Structure formats: structure tokens, C-alpha cells
Amino acid sequence: MSTATESQRDRKAPAGERVADWADGRLGVYSLAKANMRKIFPDHWSFMLGEVALYSFIIIILTGVYLTLFFHPSMEEVTYHGPYVPMQGVRMSEAFASTLDISFEVRGGLLIRQIHHWAALIFLAAMLVHMMRVFFTGAFRKPREINWLFGFLLFFLGMLTGFTGYSLPDDLLSGTGLRFIEGVFLSIPVVGTYISMFVFGGEFPGMDLIPRLYPVHVLLLPGIMLGLLVAHLILVFYHKHTQYPGPGKTEKNVVGMPLLPVYMAKAGGFFFLVFGVIAVLSAIATINPIWAIGPYRPDQVSTGAQPDWYMGFAEGLVRVMPGWEINLWGHTLVLGVFIPIVLFPLVLFAIGLYPFIESWITGDKREHHILDRPRNAPTRTAFGVAWLTVYLVMLVGGGNDLWATHFHLSINSITWFVRIAFFVGPVVAFIVTKRICLGLQRRDKDKVLHGRETGIIKRLPHGEFIEVHEPLSQEDLFKLTQHDQPKPLEIGPEVDENGVRRKIKRSQKLRAKLSKGYYGGDNVIPKPTTEEYKEITSGHGHH
């Protein structure tokens, strides 16, 4: 017996187990894994939007590493003698020539370029839709304001990374975009010329821009984004995932599947699904065919030049802005460019700071882990739709020349339409969206009190025809009535108990008015009371 015990004691553990024990003794891997690998995640299709963005970012990194092995970030001029016959003998930069080599000589290079570009577009699109999901459901509220900021910065840096990326090939389209940026720099009062000379290394286009953009695109911006992404995911783990309302779901629990093995298996499969869709799209839909556009020359502009969709908002602002100029002391202030470039970041940063703005207006300091239905927050939903309307209108303005040529319209008519719609569109969208939300609230109240319409027509003994309503299940009743209906903030009496007039700050008055705009009487439909429900379901007026 003792001999068997000694042999078991002398037996060495498998190599993998020894490595795991070594790591656990120094890093506490086992306890960390035990605490997090069984973490619960709720199951809903909209949560996959963030995963699409994550997987697209991974694809961008993988394909970007491959492309860096063959790209030469230099603006030195060379004469092309590669396999693409129409470009032979044409003088171009090394950056453009190496991009042609990647497309036509490197095995799989063109497909990798296409995947890289399409993944960047899908990453930003998924980020935008994911942020809209978070916005409309109120998932940005306490304690997730910092995570909203991380997501906003990821989107903003993604825009900058995309712009620097499609500028690297030094083709005529990207050069036109850089000329646009030069105009933006020059419109800045006092320091604009110095900024332009610093960025371009002299007169536009200079010889230093591509070598400077290259490390920014492949190292600086992706590194910052990777850090923000890791911080974003850590906070998702720390705060636990939000969930939609339903039976058994409270602010203190999460109902769903464990991370391992169920959620991880689904996530792994979904990654390859996203990769496959992007690969198929890249194989059948050409994007940025630089060989058809040609190398950049400062004296030329590509026909129908358009930025990627996420920069269309800024492009539209500049295109539809009147060409106002002010001449002071021998200097010209180009308001037609300066005002849009100031307005663009202001709109973006207002979105980034929205969680703090709403918290201040509503006075809501509670933690929220249950999501709102957009119809139950009509003012917030209306603001979101109004912003999307402005974005889409400016996207039309950014492509006014293509709208004019493709639909045989006057470019001046399109520009004036966009100018008017910029002010009228969001107001109309706000009002219509708010009315729709209130109408949906009324319908929910009617369903709670009277049940669901069955489509069955019944004739009563006295000859009246009615539609039979089916009572809702307890689960449906809970979903339609679980939401809070906060009251607007009140300033209180203007005089105290001694009859002395209180000093009320203007900020308090403004806050009370805005709070009334969120929670006032005409912004919410009261939920049915228990008395109303009992009276209806007891047979009085219930069909």
C-alpha cells in the first residue's frame, strides 16, 4: 500500500498541468478564470452589433500586419515598370507603386487590400449602429458613462485611422482628400498656415506626409484604439452586461448563458461568419481601384471624388456652406470652411458628453442595468433620430455632384435643399418621432387594459358586433408595465417659510425646464393603474 502511494507521489504531472500550476502560483490564473469564465451574458441579437465591430477590428489588425510587409511609405518618384500595362512608364511615388505591386504581384495581395478596406468600413458602421443601440436603450447611464466615452473615442479615432489609411496609397482620390484637409488647415485664423507647413513639411503636397502618416496609421492610432478596446471590455465585465426587461430580470442579476462554453462557442463561430462575409464581399465588390484612378498630381482632381461614408458628414458641411469671407487688415478669414470644421467636432463631442448632460437634466443618479424600450423615453429617442437625420442630410450634401449627375438634377437645387433640410429636417424628425413614441405608449396601455386583438368578430345578443380580445400573459404584462415614469424636477416655492424670496440660479431654472421637457405631462403616457386593470378585467367594458 505504501509502495503504491510512493509511486503515485513520484509520478510527474503532464506538462500542460505543470505549466498551468506554475502560472497559477505566480499570476493567480485559476482564481481569475474561475471568477470570470462562468460569467453570465444575456442573449439578444442586438448585442452582436458590438461583436461585429470587435471582429472587424481584429480583421483590420491581421490584414494590416500583412500589408505592412510590402508597402513602402515614401513619396520619392519612380517610373513604373510593373505588370499593369496601362501604368507602365508613368512617374509615381513609391507608395503608389508599392500599392500596385501589392495588388498585382503579391499573392493574395489585392484580396487582402480589399478585406482591409471593407473591414474598416464595416467596423465604423458597426460602431455607429452599436452606439445607436446603446443610446436608444439608455445603456449609457450610470455606471457606464465612462464606457460610453471609450466607445465614442474608439469611433472618433476609427474615423481618423480610416482617413490616414486611404491617404497612404497616394492615388488621385486620396490626394484630393488631402488637398481638402490642407484647405481646412489654411482656414484656421492666425495659425492655419503654420499648421499646414508643419503637417506637410512645406508647401503642399511636400515630401514628408506619407512617411509621417504611416506610423500614425499602423502604430499610434491602432495602439490607442487597442488600449481603449481592452478598457471597454474590462468595464463590460466589471459592470456586468445590460439586459432587456423581462420576468426574473432585475437590476441586481443577469439572466443568460455562461461565457464558457456556450457564449464562447457562439462568439467563435460568429467571428468566422463575419470574416467570411467580409471576405466574400471583398472578392466580389471592388473598392478603391487605384489603378483606374492613377497617381496623385497637384494639378489634377479625380472626377466624382468622394470620401468614405463616415467622413461624408464633414464633406457635406463644407460643400453646402455659403462661401462667406471676411477681409480684415489684409487677411482673409474663410468662414465657408472654418465654420463647418468647428461645427463638426462640436456635434461629435456633444454626442460623447450626452450621458452627463442627460444625467444633469433629469437628476437621475441611480444605477441602471435594465434597458429602456425606446418608446418609453420619447425625448431621448427623438433626439437620436434628429441627429441621424442631420447626418443623412449632410451625407447627401457631401455627394451633391453625384446626386446631380446620376439623377439629372441641378446641383444648386440639391445644395439649397440640403441647406434648408439641415435646419428643418431634424425639427420635423424630432416631432414625428416623439409622436410615434407616444402613440406606441398608448397602444401598450390599451393592450394591457383590453388585451391583444384576435381578429375574431363576435355578435352580442342585442346585435352589437365586437372584436374579441385575448388577455395578455403575465410575461407580456410585466414587459409593458415594468418601466419607471420619473417626475420632472421641481424648483420649489419661490419664497421660504419666512416669506423671504429664495435666490434661484438661472441654471436651476434651465434644468427644471429641460427636465419638464423630458418627463413633463405631454412627454409620457401614464401607465395603467391597478384599479383600471381590475375594473376592465372584471368584465366592465372588457370584450
C-alpha positions as CSV (number, residue, x, y, z in Angstrom):
1,M,0.0,0.0,0.0
2,S,2.8,2.4,0.9
3,T,4.7,1.4,-2.3
4,A,1.7,2.4,-4.4
5,T,1.4,5.7,-2.6
6,E,5.1,6.4,-3.2
7,S,4.8,5.6,-6.9
8,Q,1.9,8.0,-7.2
9,R,3.8,10.7,-5.4
10,D,6.9,10.2,-7.7
11,R,4.7,10.3,-10.9
12,K,5.2,13.5,-12.8
13,A,2.2,15.6,-13.8
14,P,1.6,16.2,-17.5
15,A,3.5,19.1,-19.0
16,G,0.4,21.2,-19.5
17,E,-0.7,20.7,-15.9
18,R,2.8,21.7,-14.7
19,V,2.7,24.9,-16.8
20,A,-0.8,25.7,-15.5
21,D,0.3,25.2,-11.9
22,W,3.4,27.4,-12.5
23,A,1.4,30.2,-14.0
24,D,-1.3,29.9,-11.3
25,G,1.3,30.1,-8.5
26,R,2.6,33.4,-9.9
27,L,-0.4,35.1,-11.6
28,G,-3.4,33.6,-9.9
29,V,-4.8,32.5,-13.2
30,Y,-7.1,29.8,-11.8
31,S,-8.9,32.0,-9.4
32,L,-9.2,34.7,-12.1
33,A,-10.6,32.2,-14.6
34,K,-13.0,30.7,-12.1
35,A,-14.4,34.1,-11.3
36,N,-14.9,35.2,-15.0
37,M,-15.1,32.2,-17.3
38,R,-18.6,31.4,-15.9
39,K,-19.8,35.0,-16.1
40,I,-23.3,35.3,-17.5
41,F,-24.2,37.1,-20.7
42,P,-27.7,37.8,-21.8
43,D,-28.8,36.6,-25.2
44,H,-30.2,39.2,-27.7
45,W,-29.5,39.7,-31.4
46,S,-28.7,43.4,-30.9
47,F,-25.8,42.6,-28.6
48,M,-24.0,41.1,-31.6
49,L,-23.6,44.6,-33.2
50,G,-20.7,45.3,-30.8
51,E,-19.2,41.9,-31.6
52,V,-19.3,42.7,-35.4
53,A,-17.2,45.9,-34.6
54,L,-14.8,43.8,-32.4
55,Y,-14.3,41.1,-35.0
56,S,-13.9,43.7,-37.8
57,F,-11.2,45.4,-35.8
58,I,-9.3,42.1,-35.4
59,I,-9.6,41.5,-39.1
60,I,-8.2,45.0,-39.7
61,I,-5.2,44.3,-37.5
62,L,-4.5,40.9,-39.1
63,T,-4.7,42.2,-42.7
64,G,-2.9,45.4,-41.8
65,V,0.1,43.4,-40.5
66,Y,0.3,41.6,-43.8
67,L,0.1,44.8,-45.9
68,T,2.9,46.5,-43.9
69,L,5.3,43.8,-45.1
70,F,5.1,45.0,-48.7
71,F,4.1,48.7,-48.5
72,H,6.8,51.4,-49.0
73,P,5.8,54.7,-47.3
74,S,7.8,57.0,-49.5
75,M,7.0,60.0,-51.7
76,E,10.1,59.6,-53.8
77,E,9.3,59.5,-57.5
78,V,9.9,56.3,-59.5
79,T,9.0,55.2,-63.0
80,Y,6.6,52.2,-63.0
81,H,7.6,49.1,-65.0
82,G,5.3,46.6,-63.3
83,P,2.8,44.1,-64.7
84,Y,-0.1,46.6,-65.0
85,V,0.4,47.7,-68.6
86,P,-1.6,50.9,-68.7
87,M,0.6,52.4,-66.0
88,Q,4.0,51.4,-67.5
89,G,6.3,54.4,-67.9
90,V,4.2,56.6,-65.6
91,R,6.0,58.5,-62.9
92,M,4.6,58.0,-59.5
93,S,5.5,57.8,-55.8
94,E,7.0,54.7,-54.3
95,A,3.9,54.5,-52.1
96,F,1.6,54.3,-55.1
97,A,4.0,51.9,-56.9
98,S,4.2,49.5,-53.9
99,T,0.4,49.6,-53.7
100,L,0.2,48.5,-57.3
101,D,2.7,45.7,-56.6
102,I,0.6,44.5,-53.6
103,S,-2.5,44.5,-55.9
104,F,-0.9,42.7,-58.9
105,E,2.3,40.9,-57.8
106,V,1.9,39.8,-54.2
107,R,0.0,36.6,-54.0
108,G,-3.4,37.4,-52.5
109,G,-2.4,41.0,-52.0
110,L,-5.4,42.5,-53.8
111,L,-7.8,40.4,-51.8
112,I,-6.1,41.4,-48.5
113,R,-6.3,45.1,-49.5
114,Q,-10.0,44.7,-50.2
115,I,-10.6,42.9,-46.9
116,H,-8.7,45.5,-45.0
117,H,-10.7,48.4,-46.6
118,W,-14.1,46.7,-46.3
119,A,-13.4,45.7,-42.7
120,A,-12.6,49.3,-41.9
121,L,-15.9,50.5,-43.3
122,I,-17.8,47.7,-41.6
123,F,-16.0,48.4,-38.3
124,L,-17.2,52.0,-38.3
125,A,-20.7,51.1,-39.5
126,A,-21.0,48.5,-36.7
127,M,-19.6,51.0,-34.2
128,L,-22.2,53.6,-35.2
129,V,-25.1,51.2,-35.1
130,H,-23.9,49.7,-31.8
131,M,-23.7,53.2,-30.3
132,M,-27.2,53.9,-31.5
133,R,-28.4,50.7,-29.8
134,V,-26.7,51.9,-26.6
135,F,-28.2,55.4,-27.0
136,F,-31.8,54.4,-27.7
137,T,-31.9,51.9,-24.9
138,G,-30.3,54.1,-22.3
139,A,-27.3,51.7,-21.8
140,F,-25.0,54.7,-21.3
141,R,-26.5,55.6,-17.9
142,K,-24.7,55.2,-14.6
143,P,-22.4,53.3,-14.1
144,R,-21.5,53.1,-17.8
145,E,-20.8,56.8,-18.7
146,I,-17.0,56.1,-18.9
147,N,-17.6,53.1,-21.2
148,W,-19.7,55.3,-23.5
149,L,-16.8,57.7,-23.7
150,F,-14.4,54.9,-24.5
151,G,-16.8,53.8,-27.3
152,F,-17.1,57.3,-28.6
153,L,-13.3,57.8,-28.7
154,L,-13.0,54.4,-30.5
155,F,-15.4,55.7,-33.1
156,F,-13.6,59.1,-33.4
157,L,-10.2,57.5,-33.6
158,G,-11.5,55.0,-36.1
159,M,-12.5,57.8,-38.4
160,L,-9.0,59.3,-38.1
161,T,-7.4,55.9,-38.7
162,G,-9.6,55.3,-41.8
163,F,-8.7,58.7,-43.2
164,T,-5.0,58.2,-42.7
165,G,-5.3,54.7,-44.2
166,Y,-6.9,55.6,-47.5
167,S,-4.4,58.5,-47.8
168,L,-1.4,56.2,-47.8
169,P,-1.6,54.9,-51.4
170,D,-1.0,58.4,-52.7
171,D,-3.5,58.0,-55.5
172,L,-5.5,60.8,-57.1
173,L,-8.6,60.3,-54.9
174,S,-6.7,60.3,-51.6
175,G,-4.6,63.3,-52.8
176,T,-7.8,65.2,-53.4
177,G,-8.9,64.4,-49.8
178,L,-5.5,65.7,-48.5
179,R,-6.0,68.8,-50.6
180,F,-9.3,69.2,-48.8
181,I,-7.5,68.9,-45.4
182,E,-5.0,71.5,-46.5
183,G,-7.8,73.9,-47.1
184,V,-9.2,73.1,-43.7
185,F,-5.8,73.9,-42.1
186,L,-5.5,77.2,-44.1
187,S,-8.9,78.4,-43.0
188,I,-7.9,78.4,-39.3
189,P,-7.1,82.0,-38.3
190,V,-3.6,83.1,-37.5
191,V,-2.0,79.6,-37.1
192,G,-3.5,77.9,-40.1
193,T,-0.5,78.4,-42.4
194,Y,1.9,77.2,-39.8
195,I,-0.1,74.1,-39.1
196,S,-0.2,73.3,-42.9
197,M,3.5,73.8,-43.2
198,F,4.2,71.6,-40.2
199,V,1.9,68.7,-41.3
200,F,3.0,68.6,-44.9
201,G,6.7,69.5,-44.3
202,G,6.5,72.6,-46.5
203,E,4.3,73.6,-49.4
204,F,1.6,71.1,-50.3
205,P,2.0,68.2,-51.0
206,G,5.6,68.2,-49.8
207,M,7.7,65.0,-49.5
208,D,7.1,64.1,-45.8
209,L,3.4,63.5,-45.5
210,I,3.2,59.8,-46.4
211,P,6.2,58.8,-44.2
212,R,4.5,60.8,-41.3
213,L,1.0,59.2,-41.8
214,Y,2.4,55.7,-42.0
215,P,3.5,55.3,-38.3
216,V,0.4,57.2,-37.2
217,H,-1.8,54.8,-39.1
218,V,-0.1,51.5,-38.3
219,L,1.2,52.1,-34.8
220,L,0.0,55.2,-32.9
221,L,-3.8,55.2,-33.6
222,P,-4.2,51.4,-33.6
223,G,-2.3,51.2,-30.3
224,I,-4.5,53.8,-28.6
225,M,-7.6,52.1,-30.0
226,L,-6.4,48.7,-28.8
227,G,-6.0,50.1,-25.3
228,L,-9.4,51.7,-25.4
229,L,-10.9,48.4,-26.6
230,V,-9.4,46.4,-23.8
231,A,-10.5,49.0,-21.2
232,H,-14.0,48.9,-22.8
233,L,-14.2,45.1,-22.5
234,I,-12.9,45.2,-18.9
235,L,-15.6,47.6,-17.9
236,V,-18.2,45.4,-19.6
237,F,-17.1,42.5,-17.4
238,Y,-16.9,44.7,-14.3
239,H,-20.3,46.4,-14.6
240,K,-22.0,43.2,-15.9
241,H,-23.9,43.3,-19.2
242,T,-27.1,45.2,-19.5
243,Q,-30.3,43.2,-20.4
244,Y,-33.7,43.9,-21.8
245,P,-36.7,43.8,-19.3
246,G,-38.4,40.5,-18.7
247,P,-39.6,38.2,-16.0
248,G,-36.9,37.4,-13.5
249,K,-34.6,40.1,-14.7
250,T,-33.7,42.8,-12.1
251,E,-31.1,45.5,-11.6
252,K,-29.2,43.0,-9.4
253,N,-28.9,40.0,-11.6
254,V,-28.2,38.9,-15.2
255,V,-30.2,36.2,-17.0
256,G,-28.4,34.4,-19.8
257,M,-25.7,32.0,-20.7
258,P,-22.2,31.5,-19.2
259,L,-19.2,32.7,-21.0
260,L,-17.8,29.2,-21.2
261,P,-18.6,27.0,-23.0
262,V,-21.9,28.3,-24.6
263,Y,-21.2,32.0,-25.2
264,M,-17.6,31.5,-26.3
265,A,-18.5,28.8,-28.8
266,K,-21.2,31.1,-30.3
267,A,-18.7,34.0,-30.4
268,G,-16.1,31.9,-32.1
269,G,-18.5,30.8,-34.8
270,F,-19.7,34.3,-35.2
271,F,-16.2,35.6,-35.7
272,F,-15.6,33.3,-38.7
273,L,-19.1,34.2,-40.0
274,V,-18.1,37.9,-40.0
275,F,-14.7,37.1,-41.5
276,G,-16.4,35.0,-44.3
277,V,-18.9,37.7,-45.2
278,I,-16.2,40.4,-45.4
279,A,-14.0,38.1,-47.5
280,V,-16.9,37.3,-49.9
281,L,-17.8,41.0,-50.1
282,S,-14.2,41.8,-50.8
283,A,-13.9,39.2,-53.5
284,I,-16.9,40.4,-55.5
285,A,-17.1,44.1,-54.8
286,T,-14.1,46.2,-55.8
287,I,-13.3,49.2,-53.6
288,N,-10.7,51.9,-54.2
289,P,-9.3,50.6,-57.5
290,I,-6.2,52.9,-57.5
291,W,-5.0,51.5,-60.9
292,A,-8.1,53.1,-62.5
293,I,-7.6,56.4,-60.7
294,G,-3.9,57.0,-61.2
295,P,-1.2,58.5,-59.0
296,Y,-1.7,61.9,-57.4
297,R,-0.7,65.1,-59.1
298,P,-1.3,68.5,-57.5
299,D,-2.7,69.9,-60.8
300,Q,-5.5,67.3,-61.1
301,V,-8.7,66.4,-59.3
302,S,-10.4,63.0,-59.7
303,T,-13.9,63.1,-61.1
304,G,-16.7,62.3,-58.6
305,A,-14.2,62.4,-55.6
306,Q,-16.0,61.1,-52.5
307,P,-14.6,60.3,-49.1
308,D,-15.6,57.1,-47.3
309,W,-19.1,57.3,-45.8
310,Y,-18.1,58.2,-42.3
311,M,-16.4,61.5,-43.5
312,G,-19.4,62.4,-45.6
313,F,-20.9,64.5,-42.8
314,A,-17.9,66.8,-42.7
315,E,-17.7,66.9,-46.5
316,G,-21.3,67.9,-46.7
317,L,-21.0,70.7,-44.2
318,V,-18.2,72.3,-46.3
319,R,-20.0,71.8,-49.6
320,V,-23.3,73.4,-48.6
321,M,-21.9,76.2,-46.5
322,P,-22.0,79.6,-48.4
323,G,-18.7,80.9,-49.4
324,W,-18.5,83.6,-46.8
325,E,-15.3,85.5,-46.4
326,I,-14.2,88.4,-44.1
327,N,-11.2,90.6,-45.0
328,L,-9.5,92.3,-42.0
329,W,-6.2,94.1,-42.0
330,G,-5.1,92.5,-45.2
331,H,-6.0,89.0,-44.1
332,T,-8.9,86.8,-45.3
333,L,-11.0,84.7,-42.9
334,V,-12.7,81.9,-44.9
335,L,-15.9,81.3,-42.9
336,G,-17.2,79.0,-45.6
337,V,-14.7,76.4,-44.4
338,F,-13.9,77.5,-40.9
339,I,-17.4,77.3,-39.5
340,P,-18.0,73.7,-40.7
341,I,-14.8,72.5,-39.3
342,V,-15.7,74.0,-35.9
343,L,-19.2,72.7,-36.1
344,F,-18.2,69.1,-37.0
345,P,-16.2,68.3,-33.8
346,L,-18.7,70.2,-31.6
347,V,-21.5,67.9,-32.8
348,L,-19.4,64.9,-32.2
349,F,-18.3,65.9,-28.7
350,A,-21.9,66.8,-27.8
351,I,-22.7,63.1,-28.5
352,G,-19.8,62.0,-26.4
353,L,-20.9,64.1,-23.4
354,Y,-24.6,63.3,-23.7
355,P,-24.7,60.8,-20.8
356,F,-23.6,63.5,-18.4
357,I,-25.9,66.1,-20.0
358,E,-29.0,63.8,-19.6
359,S,-28.0,62.9,-16.0
360,W,-27.8,66.6,-15.1
361,I,-31.1,67.4,-16.7
362,T,-33.1,64.5,-15.2
363,G,-31.3,64.4,-11.9
364,D,-31.1,60.6,-12.2
365,K,-28.2,59.3,-10.1
366,R,-29.3,55.6,-9.9
367,E,-27.5,52.6,-11.4
368,H,-29.3,51.2,-14.4
369,H,-28.8,47.6,-15.7
370,I,-32.2,47.1,-17.2
371,L,-32.5,48.7,-20.7
372,D,-35.3,51.1,-21.7
373,R,-37.6,50.5,-24.6
374,P,-37.0,53.5,-26.9
375,R,-40.8,54.3,-26.9
376,N,-40.7,54.8,-23.1
377,A,-38.0,57.6,-23.5
378,P,-39.6,59.6,-26.3
379,T,-37.5,62.7,-25.9
380,R,-34.2,60.9,-25.9
381,T,-35.4,58.8,-28.9
382,A,-36.5,61.9,-30.8
383,F,-33.0,63.5,-30.2
384,G,-31.3,60.4,-31.6
385,V,-33.5,60.3,-34.7
386,A,-33.0,64.1,-35.2
387,W,-29.2,63.6,-35.1
388,L,-29.4,60.8,-37.6
389,T,-31.5,63.0,-39.9
390,V,-28.9,65.7,-39.8
391,Y,-26.2,63.1,-40.6
392,L,-28.1,61.7,-43.6
393,V,-28.9,65.2,-44.9
394,M,-25.2,66.2,-44.8
395,L,-24.3,62.8,-46.4
396,V,-26.5,63.9,-49.3
397,G,-24.7,67.3,-49.3
398,G,-21.3,65.6,-49.4
399,G,-22.3,63.8,-52.6
400,N,-24.3,66.6,-54.3
401,D,-22.3,66.2,-57.5
402,L,-23.1,62.5,-57.8
403,W,-26.8,63.1,-57.0
404,A,-26.8,65.7,-59.7
405,T,-25.1,63.6,-62.4
406,H,-26.9,60.3,-61.6
407,F,-30.4,61.7,-61.3
408,H,-30.0,64.6,-63.8
409,L,-30.8,67.3,-61.1
410,S,-29.4,70.7,-60.6
411,I,-26.5,70.8,-58.2
412,N,-27.7,74.2,-57.0
413,S,-31.1,72.8,-56.2
414,I,-29.6,69.9,-54.3
415,T,-27.4,72.3,-52.3
416,W,-30.3,74.6,-51.4
417,F,-32.4,71.5,-50.4
418,V,-29.6,70.4,-48.1
419,R,-29.3,73.8,-46.6
420,I,-33.0,74.0,-45.8
421,A,-33.2,70.4,-44.7
422,F,-30.3,70.9,-42.3
423,F,-32.5,73.2,-40.2
424,V,-36.0,71.8,-40.9
425,G,-35.2,68.1,-41.1
426,P,-34.2,67.5,-37.5
427,V,-37.1,69.5,-36.1
428,V,-39.6,67.5,-38.2
429,A,-37.9,64.2,-37.3
430,F,-37.9,65.2,-33.6
431,I,-41.6,66.0,-33.6
432,V,-42.7,63.0,-35.7
433,T,-40.5,60.5,-33.6
434,K,-41.9,61.8,-30.4
435,R,-45.5,61.5,-31.6
436,I,-44.8,57.9,-32.7
437,C,-43.3,57.0,-29.3
438,L,-46.3,58.4,-27.5
439,G,-48.7,56.6,-29.9
440,L,-46.8,53.3,-29.1
441,Q,-47.1,54.0,-25.4
442,R,-50.9,54.5,-25.8
443,R,-51.1,51.2,-27.7
444,D,-49.2,49.4,-24.9
445,K,-51.6,50.8,-22.4
446,D,-54.6,49.7,-24.4
447,K,-53.1,46.2,-24.8
448,V,-52.6,46.0,-21.0
449,L,-56.2,47.0,-20.2
450,H,-58.0,45.3,-23.1
451,G,-55.7,42.5,-24.3
452,R,-54.5,41.6,-27.7
453,E,-56.7,41.9,-30.8
454,T,-57.5,38.4,-32.1
455,G,-59.3,39.3,-35.3
456,I,-62.3,37.4,-34.3
457,I,-65.6,39.3,-34.6
458,K,-68.4,38.3,-32.2
459,R,-72.1,39.4,-32.3
460,L,-73.7,40.1,-29.0
461,P,-77.3,39.1,-28.2
462,H,-78.5,42.6,-28.7
463,G,-77.0,42.8,-32.2
464,E,-73.7,44.7,-31.5
465,F,-70.6,43.4,-33.2
466,I,-67.3,43.4,-31.2
467,E,-63.8,42.1,-31.7
468,V,-62.7,39.5,-29.2
469,H,-59.6,40.5,-27.2
470,E,-57.2,37.9,-25.8
471,P,-55.8,38.7,-22.3
472,L,-52.0,39.1,-22.2
473,S,-49.8,36.7,-20.4
474,Q,-48.1,37.7,-17.2
475,E,-44.8,37.9,-19.0
476,D,-46.2,40.4,-21.6
477,L,-47.9,42.4,-18.9
478,F,-44.6,42.7,-17.0
479,K,-42.7,43.9,-20.1
480,L,-45.3,46.6,-20.8
481,T,-45.5,47.9,-17.3
482,Q,-42.1,47.4,-15.6
483,H,-40.6,50.8,-16.7
484,D,-40.3,53.7,-14.4
485,Q,-42.0,57.0,-15.0
486,P,-39.9,59.7,-13.3
487,K,-41.4,63.0,-12.3
488,P,-39.8,66.2,-13.7
489,L,-37.6,68.2,-11.3
490,E,-39.3,71.0,-9.4
491,I,-37.7,74.2,-8.3
492,G,-39.9,74.5,-5.3
493,P,-41.6,77.6,-3.8
494,E,-40.0,80.9,-4.7
495,V,-40.3,82.1,-1.0
496,D,-39.2,80.2,2.1
497,E,-41.3,79.6,5.3
498,N,-40.5,83.1,6.5
499,G,-41.8,84.8,3.4
500,V,-38.3,85.7,2.1
501,R,-37.7,85.2,-1.6
502,R,-35.3,82.4,-2.4
503,K,-32.4,83.0,-4.7
504,I,-32.9,80.7,-7.6
505,K,-30.0,80.3,-10.0
506,R,-30.6,80.5,-13.7
507,S,-29.0,77.1,-14.1
508,Q,-31.7,75.7,-11.8
509,K,-34.5,77.3,-13.8
510,L,-33.0,75.9,-17.0
511,R,-32.6,72.5,-15.5
512,A,-36.2,72.4,-14.4
513,K,-37.4,73.5,-17.9
514,L,-35.3,70.8,-19.6
515,S,-36.4,68.2,-17.1
516,K,-40.0,69.1,-17.8
517,G,-39.2,68.6,-21.5
518,Y,-38.0,65.1,-20.7
519,Y,-40.7,64.0,-18.1
520,G,-43.4,66.6,-18.4
521,G,-47.1,65.7,-18.8
522,D,-47.1,65.8,-22.6
523,N,-44.0,63.6,-22.9
524,V,-45.2,60.5,-21.2
525,I,-48.4,58.4,-21.3
526,P,-49.3,57.3,-17.7
527,K,-49.1,53.6,-17.1
528,P,-52.4,51.8,-16.4
529,T,-53.1,51.7,-12.6
530,T,-54.1,48.5,-10.8
531,E,-57.6,49.9,-10.3
532,E,-58.1,50.5,-14.0
533,Y,-56.8,47.0,-14.8
534,K,-59.1,45.3,-12.3
535,E,-62.1,47.3,-13.4
536,I,-61.6,46.3,-17.1
537,T,-60.7,42.7,-16.5
538,S,-63.7,42.2,-14.1
539,G,-66.0,42.5,-17.0
540,H,-66.9,46.2,-17.1
541,G,-66.2,47.2,-20.7
542,H,-63.9,44.2,-21.4
543,H,-64.6,42.2,-24.6
